[in-house]
Amino acid sequence: MPAALPALDEFNRFFWTSGADGQLRLLRCGACRAWLHPPGPVCPRCQSHDVSPQVVSGLATVEAVTVNHQAWTPALAEPYAIARVTLDEDPGIRLTTRILGMPAADVAIGQRVKVRFVAADDVHLPCFEPV
């Protein structure tokens, strides 16, 4: 379990807990159909308040990666890969996440990945693994 979990609020709770059913969700604007992340009450594109969580594919591409050799918490066995992934639904949506299921040194820019949730209390952290 990570040392610190995200603070849940009325805008982000759905994001951090929706992985309980294995589905990644992002906010989507009902007016202009833009995807929003991080979550908030208003669409930054059209200023609409008509935003709601919707399921996304959970597929992404590694855009940047670093291999961490520092054991910041006992739960994180080193080395581990931290990556910025771009979601298929919108190239402007990027998540900073861990890559699981393979040696950290083998994670590569351009690699296709899919979401894999790690449960910690009532939070489901969206990590990714190779497709």
C-alpha positions, 0 to 999 in steps of 0.5 A: 500500500502506498504511504499516502493516498489521494485526498478524496473530494466531491470532484475526484472521488469517482476517479479514485474509487471507480476502479472497484469495478475494473473501469477507468472513468474520466469526466466528459462534458455533455455540451462539447464532448471534451474529456476533462482531467484532472476532474473539476466542476466546469469544462475548461473548453466551453465553461459548461457545468454539464460534466459527468464521469464516463468509462474510457477504454483504459488503453494508453501509450507511454509518452515518458518514463523514468526508472526509480531506484529509491525505495520511498516506501517499503511497499514500492520494491525498487526499481520501479517504472513511473510513466506519463501515459496518453489515453487513447480517448484524447491525446491531451489527457495524460496520467502519471502512473506506475507501470506494472507487470514487467521489469522497469528497465524494459518500459519504453516510450511508445509502448502500448499499455492498459489500466490495472488497478491497485486497491488501497483502502477504498481507493483504486489507483490506476496503474498500467501494464503492457497490452 
